[in-house]
Amino acid sequence: MENKKIIYTLLIVFGVIILFGVIYFMNITNIPSSDGKLIVKNSAGQNMLIAECANPSYVEETSDYILEGELISSETKWVENVGSEGRNIYTYSEFKIDNYIKGEPFEEEMIQIVTMGGCIGGMCQSVEDGPIISTGKKRLYITTSDGEFSIHGCGGIKNL
């Protein structure tokens, strides 16, 4: 009985280590810049399960920027991983800003939204809780941390 407890404990510890390793390597992927545009990364909805996400005013209050505009194009690319072997598919979407509801205007009128996942040829990758972004009029809820811009984790892309 004591051996089973030790084995289960070791399995749990190794599982947690592997999970944190995967998260670490996903966050150090080399996402190339595009034409000097402001890059907004997608958080893939990691906060969607918190109770506050059900409250629309929470998303508005905790966003640093709320923008309205049009998603005019998107392109998928293979991106080599930094620090590990392999590569992932990323989607690069061009967003033209028409209106600022919250936050100081950027110098650029176009921003680039980078999301992990997409399809190239017959190969597709997706991220759990990651949005499928289509072209058209949108409202973006953006947060900032350490100079990085991210789509709000509580579903920060809404169709207009």
Phi, psi and omega in degrees: 000319179295323179295322179297318179298318180295315180297314179298319178298315179297320178297319179295315180299314179296322178298316179295318179299316179296317179301312180293327176297316179297315179298318180299311183291331176293331183274351180250022177294139182279095179268113183289148176284157182231110172053031177070011179286153173294130181257128177245118181271154178264137182273357178060026170070028182297343180264358188303338184271350179285146187300327182297335182297339178285347182260110181302327181291333176297315181297316180295315183292325184267359175275140175275332179224140169232119185238146170241144180177204184230131172278110190261338180197162173211152181218139177257145181218149169281135179233127179290139177283145175261130178087358176206164179281159174100183180208163181229161176267132175237148175250130180250115184246135179265126182239122178265121183279126176256328189207138174257118176269326179213140177100155179285140180300145174280163174293326182271148173264351176242137172235162179245128177258125181249121178236142176283133179113166181143188180230136173228119184061231179265005183256127178235144172231146175219162179240133179304134181069006177282141183285153167258110188263124178251160178291159179130182181288133184220160166242128180251136174249117188240139173246160177232147176205124179053040178078002179260142178255135180222148171293136181306136183292350179261044179075062188277016176233118181238141174285143176257000000 
